[in-house]
Amino acid sequence: MDVQQFDFDLPEHLIAQHPLEDRTSSRLLVLEKQTGNIVHQQFTNLIDHLQAGDVLVMNDSRVLPARLIGEKAETGAKIEILLLKSLGDDRWETLVKPGKRMKPGTEVVFGNGLLRCVCEDVTETGGRIVRFLYEGIFYEILDQLGSMPLPPYIHAQLEDSERYQTVYAKERGSAAAPTAGLHFTKPYLEQIAAKGVQLAYVTLHVGLGTFRPVSADSVEEHVMHAEYYEISEETVKLVNQAKAEGRRVIAVGTTSCRTLETVGRANGGKLVATSGWTDIFIYPGYTFSILDGLLTNFHLPKSTLVMLVSALAGKENVMRAYKTAVEEEYRFFSFGDAMFIL
């Protein structure tokens, strides 16, 4: 399948640079996957499409302040380090700018010595494996010295870093936000729960591979990055019972979708409480084992996320919906508007 089939023209001014003042004030494009019908609404209309007994599954991963600015211990040269993945024992896979300054053995100092790291190795993709040295609690130091790693297409400064966190973010570990959940407020989730919708949570720590374009010409040749996930016994019970009773399971975001489908596909259409790493790649032709509906944002052209959405709703339906979204000037990407597929 040619990657070019998932391309579309996107004017730069439609890439949202700031979150809206009210999280729930985004627009909502509703796409019916069976008919291809499109309805234009507001995000607050989402509740009208949810039914008592639905299970709404959200990713509770919390974004780390993963961008660190330090200096080489020997020369004082500036080094920027972006944390990608914890490898345990204070070792992390990272991206470094400028990489040529960070050879194995190089030591970098942050915050007047409050935190240090030593480069141990170079990865196949040009990243660096580093080991951090510190006294105290690493994540508390990171909160003090680190900054939020906004996506490369957002050029504006974020005044409140919590606006790049969902209101239910809990488990630290993401390098990027599960952005479909940014539209919810706690009161709106309470309204949804009061309607009889069951709220469930999974954890998938989002990696920066989310933003990497597909470089292969053929969809089938693309290799996904792996991300860590966890599913609790509580969520397993809610989802499995809903599936057994014919009730709908709706994912908030592609990360929640990928977590559910990773575990469901491996266990005959049922969930089990588990954790691990997933590199599942969902594109047209995929048969969903758990998912019935999806709330998501509008994604990059030729991205794996557009391919996932196309697998659920049909490529023709999705590309027509995206063309319509551009014409109607919906806001795109992390701080943009939402699409609901059911």
C-alpha positions as CSV (number, residue, x, y, z in Angstrom):
1,M,0.0,0.0,0.0
2,D,1.5,3.3,-1.1
3,V,2.1,5.8,1.7
4,Q,1.1,8.7,-0.7
5,Q,-2.5,7.5,-0.4
6,F,-2.5,9.0,3.1
7,D,-1.2,12.4,2.0
8,F,-3.3,15.6,2.0
9,D,-2.7,19.4,1.7
10,L,-2.6,21.1,5.1
11,P,-2.2,24.9,5.3
12,E,0.3,25.8,8.0
13,H,-2.1,28.2,9.7
14,L,-4.4,25.3,10.7
15,I,-1.7,23.9,12.9
16,A,-2.9,24.9,16.4
17,Q,-0.1,26.7,18.3
18,H,-2.0,27.3,21.6
19,P,-4.5,25.4,23.6
20,L,-7.9,26.9,23.9
21,E,-8.7,28.7,27.2
22,D,-11.5,26.2,27.9
23,R,-10.5,22.6,27.2
24,T,-14.0,21.6,26.1
25,S,-14.5,24.5,23.6
26,S,-12.9,22.6,20.7
27,R,-14.9,21.7,17.7
28,L,-15.9,18.0,17.0
29,L,-16.2,16.3,13.7
30,V,-18.3,13.2,14.0
31,L,-17.6,10.5,11.4
32,E,-19.9,7.5,11.1
33,K,-17.7,4.6,10.0
34,Q,-20.4,2.6,8.3
35,T,-22.0,5.4,6.2
36,G,-19.2,7.9,6.0
37,N,-21.6,10.6,7.1
38,I,-20.0,13.7,8.6
39,V,-21.5,16.0,11.3
40,H,-19.9,19.2,12.5
41,Q,-20.5,19.9,16.2
42,Q,-18.7,21.1,19.4
43,F,-16.7,18.9,21.7
44,T,-19.4,19.3,24.4
45,N,-21.7,17.3,22.1
46,L,-19.6,14.2,22.6
47,I,-21.8,13.2,25.5
48,D,-24.8,13.0,23.1
49,H,-23.1,10.2,21.2
50,L,-22.2,8.2,24.3
51,Q,-24.6,5.6,25.8
52,A,-25.1,4.2,29.2
53,G,-23.0,1.1,29.3
54,D,-20.3,2.3,27.0
55,V,-16.7,2.0,28.3
56,L,-14.6,5.0,27.6
57,V,-10.9,4.0,27.8
58,M,-8.3,6.8,28.5
59,N,-4.5,6.8,28.7
60,D,-3.4,8.1,32.1
61,S,0.3,8.5,31.2
62,R,1.8,11.8,32.3
63,V,4.3,13.7,30.2
64,L,7.8,14.1,31.8
65,P,9.5,17.6,31.7
66,A,12.0,15.7,29.6
67,R,14.0,18.4,28.0
68,L,17.2,19.2,29.9
69,I,19.8,22.0,29.1
70,G,23.2,21.4,30.5
71,E,26.9,22.0,29.9
72,K,29.8,19.7,29.1
73,A,31.9,19.3,32.2
74,E,35.2,19.7,30.4
75,T,34.4,22.7,28.1
76,G,31.2,24.3,29.2
77,A,29.6,23.8,25.8
78,K,25.8,23.8,25.8
79,I,24.1,20.4,25.4
80,E,20.4,19.8,25.1
81,I,19.2,16.3,26.1
82,L,15.7,14.9,25.5
83,L,14.7,11.8,27.6
84,L,13.0,9.1,25.5
85,K,12.9,5.9,27.4
86,S,13.9,4.7,30.9
87,L,16.2,1.7,30.7
88,G,16.4,1.2,34.5
89,D,19.2,1.8,36.9
90,D,19.2,5.5,36.1
91,R,20.0,4.8,32.4
92,W,18.0,6.5,29.7
93,E,17.8,6.5,25.9
94,T,18.0,10.1,24.8
95,L,18.2,12.5,21.9
96,V,21.1,14.9,22.1
97,K,21.7,18.3,20.3
98,P,24.4,18.7,19.1
99,G,25.1,15.0,19.0
100,K,28.7,15.4,17.8
101,R,29.6,16.8,21.2
102,M,28.3,13.8,23.1
103,K,30.7,11.0,22.6
104,P,30.9,8.0,25.0
105,G,32.5,9.1,28.2
106,T,31.3,12.7,27.9
107,E,29.9,14.1,31.2
108,V,27.2,16.8,31.2
109,V,26.2,18.9,34.2
110,F,22.8,20.4,34.9
111,G,21.6,22.9,37.5
112,N,25.1,23.7,38.9
113,G,25.7,20.1,39.6
114,L,22.3,19.1,41.0
115,L,22.2,16.5,38.2
116,R,24.9,15.0,36.0
117,C,25.0,12.4,33.3
118,V,27.6,10.4,31.5
119,C,27.2,9.1,27.9
120,E,27.6,5.4,27.8
121,D,26.8,4.5,24.2
122,V,25.4,5.6,20.8
123,T,22.2,4.0,19.5
124,E,21.6,2.7,16.0
125,T,19.4,5.8,15.3
126,G,22.0,8.3,16.5
127,G,20.6,8.7,20.1
128,R,22.6,8.4,23.2
129,I,22.4,6.0,26.2
130,V,23.2,8.1,29.3
131,R,23.5,7.3,33.0
132,F,22.3,10.0,35.5
133,L,24.1,10.7,38.7
134,Y,22.4,12.6,41.5
135,E,21.4,12.7,45.2
136,G,17.7,12.5,46.1
137,I,14.7,11.6,44.0
138,F,15.3,11.7,40.2
139,Y,11.8,12.8,39.2
140,E,11.7,15.6,41.8
141,I,15.0,16.9,40.3
142,L,13.6,16.6,36.8
143,D,10.6,18.6,37.8
144,Q,12.9,21.3,39.0
145,L,15.4,21.4,36.0
146,G,13.5,20.0,33.0
147,S,11.0,21.6,30.6
148,M,8.1,20.3,28.6
149,P,9.0,18.7,25.3
150,L,6.4,20.2,23.0
151,P,6.0,18.7,19.5
152,P,8.3,20.1,16.7
153,Y,5.3,21.7,14.9
154,I,4.4,23.9,17.9
155,H,6.6,27.0,17.9
156,A,4.8,29.0,20.5
157,Q,5.7,29.0,24.2
158,L,3.4,27.2,26.6
159,E,2.5,29.4,29.5
160,D,1.0,26.7,31.7
161,S,2.7,23.3,31.3
162,E,-0.4,21.5,32.7
163,R,-2.2,22.4,29.5
164,Y,0.0,19.7,27.9
165,Q,-1.2,17.2,30.4
166,T,-4.6,15.5,30.6
167,V,-6.6,16.2,33.7
168,Y,-6.3,12.5,34.6
169,A,-2.6,12.1,33.9
170,K,-1.0,10.1,36.6
171,E,1.7,7.6,35.6
172,R,5.0,9.5,34.6
173,G,6.8,8.3,31.5
174,S,5.7,10.0,28.3
175,A,7.8,12.2,26.0
176,A,4.6,13.5,24.4
177,A,1.0,13.9,25.6
178,P,-1.9,11.5,24.6
179,T,-3.5,14.6,23.1
180,A,-7.1,13.3,22.4
181,G,-7.6,13.5,26.2
182,L,-6.6,17.2,26.4
183,H,-10.2,18.1,25.6
184,F,-11.7,16.8,28.8
185,T,-12.2,18.6,32.1
186,K,-13.0,16.8,35.4
187,P,-16.5,18.2,35.5
188,Y,-17.2,17.0,31.9
189,L,-15.9,13.5,32.8
190,E,-18.3,13.6,35.8
191,Q,-21.2,14.4,33.5
192,I,-20.2,11.5,31.2
193,A,-20.0,9.1,34.1
194,A,-23.4,10.3,35.5
195,K,-24.9,9.3,32.1
196,G,-23.9,5.7,32.9
197,V,-20.7,5.6,30.8
198,Q,-17.9,3.6,32.5
199,L,-14.5,5.3,32.7
200,A,-11.5,3.0,32.4
201,Y,-7.8,3.7,32.1
202,V,-4.7,2.2,30.5
203,T,-1.2,3.4,30.5
204,L,1.0,3.8,27.4
205,H,4.1,6.0,27.6
206,V,4.1,8.0,24.4
207,G,7.5,8.2,22.6
208,L,8.7,10.8,20.2
209,G,8.4,8.2,17.4
210,T,4.8,9.4,17.3
211,F,6.0,12.5,15.4
212,R,8.4,10.8,13.0
213,P,7.1,10.7,9.4
214,V,6.9,7.4,7.6
215,S,10.0,7.3,5.4
216,A,9.2,4.1,3.6
217,D,7.4,4.2,0.2
218,S,5.2,1.3,1.2
219,V,3.1,1.2,4.4
220,E,4.0,-2.4,5.0
221,E,7.7,-1.6,5.1
222,H,7.4,0.9,8.0
223,V,8.8,-0.2,11.3
224,M,7.0,1.2,14.4
225,H,8.8,2.4,17.5
226,A,8.1,0.4,20.7
227,E,6.3,1.9,23.7
228,Y,5.7,0.6,27.2
229,Y,2.1,-0.1,28.3
230,E,0.2,-1.4,31.3
231,I,-3.4,-2.6,31.7
232,S,-4.9,-3.1,35.2
233,E,-7.3,-5.8,36.4
234,E,-10.0,-3.2,36.9
235,T,-9.9,-2.1,33.3
236,V,-9.7,-5.7,32.1
237,K,-13.0,-6.5,34.0
238,L,-14.8,-3.5,32.6
239,V,-13.8,-4.1,29.0
240,N,-14.3,-7.8,29.0
241,Q,-17.7,-7.6,30.5
242,A,-18.8,-4.9,28.1
243,K,-17.6,-7.0,25.1
244,A,-19.4,-10.1,26.5
245,E,-22.6,-8.1,26.8
246,G,-22.4,-6.4,23.4
247,R,-21.7,-3.0,24.8
248,R,-19.3,-0.5,23.1
249,V,-15.7,0.1,24.0
250,I,-14.5,3.5,22.9
251,A,-10.9,4.6,23.1
252,V,-9.8,8.1,23.8
253,G,-6.8,8.5,21.5
254,T,-4.7,6.3,19.3
255,T,-2.4,5.3,22.3
256,S,-5.4,3.8,24.2
257,C,-6.5,2.1,21.0
258,R,-3.0,0.6,20.4
259,T,-2.9,-0.7,24.0
260,L,-6.3,-2.3,23.8
261,E,-5.6,-3.9,20.5
262,T,-2.1,-5.1,21.4
263,V,-3.5,-7.1,24.4
264,G,-6.8,-8.1,22.8
265,R,-5.2,-9.4,19.6
266,A,-2.8,-11.5,21.7
267,N,-5.6,-13.0,23.8
268,G,-8.3,-14.0,21.4
269,G,-10.3,-10.8,21.7
270,K,-10.2,-10.5,25.4
271,L,-8.0,-8.4,27.7
272,V,-5.7,-9.7,30.5
273,A,-3.9,-7.6,33.1
274,T,-0.4,-7.3,31.8
275,S,2.4,-4.9,30.9
276,G,5.1,-4.9,28.2
277,W,6.2,-3.2,25.0
278,T,4.1,-2.8,21.9
279,D,5.1,-1.9,18.3
280,I,1.7,-2.7,16.9
281,F,1.1,-1.0,13.5
282,I,-2.6,-0.6,12.6
283,Y,-3.4,0.3,9.0
284,P,-6.2,-0.5,6.6
285,G,-6.9,-4.3,6.4
286,Y,-6.5,-4.7,10.2
287,T,-9.3,-6.4,12.0
288,F,-10.1,-4.8,15.4
289,S,-10.6,-7.1,18.3
290,I,-11.7,-4.7,21.0
291,L,-12.4,-1.2,19.7
292,D,-15.8,0.0,18.6
293,G,-15.2,3.7,18.5
294,L,-12.4,6.3,18.7
295,L,-12.0,9.9,19.9
296,T,-8.9,11.4,18.3
297,N,-7.4,14.6,17.1
298,F,-6.5,15.5,13.5
299,H,-3.1,14.1,12.6
300,L,-0.1,14.7,10.3
301,P,-0.3,13.8,6.6
302,K,1.2,10.4,5.8
303,S,1.5,9.5,9.5
304,T,0.9,6.1,11.1
305,L,-1.9,7.8,13.1
306,V,-3.9,8.7,9.9
307,M,-3.4,5.1,8.8
308,L,-4.8,3.8,12.1
309,V,-7.9,6.0,11.9
310,S,-8.3,4.8,8.2
311,A,-8.2,1.2,9.4
312,L,-11.2,1.9,11.7
313,A,-13.3,4.1,9.5
314,G,-12.1,3.3,6.0
315,K,-9.5,5.2,4.0
316,E,-11.9,6.9,1.6
317,N,-14.1,8.1,4.5
318,V,-11.2,9.4,6.5
319,M,-9.4,11.2,3.6
320,R,-12.8,12.8,2.7
321,A,-13.3,13.8,6.4
322,Y,-9.8,15.3,6.5
323,K,-10.4,17.3,3.2
324,T,-13.6,18.6,4.8
325,A,-11.8,19.5,8.0
326,V,-9.3,21.5,6.1
327,E,-12.0,23.3,4.1
328,E,-13.9,24.0,7.3
329,E,-10.7,25.2,9.0
330,Y,-10.6,22.8,11.9
331,R,-7.5,23.2,14.1
332,F,-5.0,20.4,13.7
333,F,-2.6,18.3,15.8
334,S,-1.9,18.4,19.6
335,F,-3.8,21.6,20.6
336,G,-6.4,21.2,17.8
337,D,-9.9,20.0,17.4
338,A,-11.3,16.5,17.8
339,M,-12.8,13.8,15.6
340,F,-15.2,11.1,16.9
341,I,-15.5,7.9,14.9
342,L,-18.4,5.6,15.8
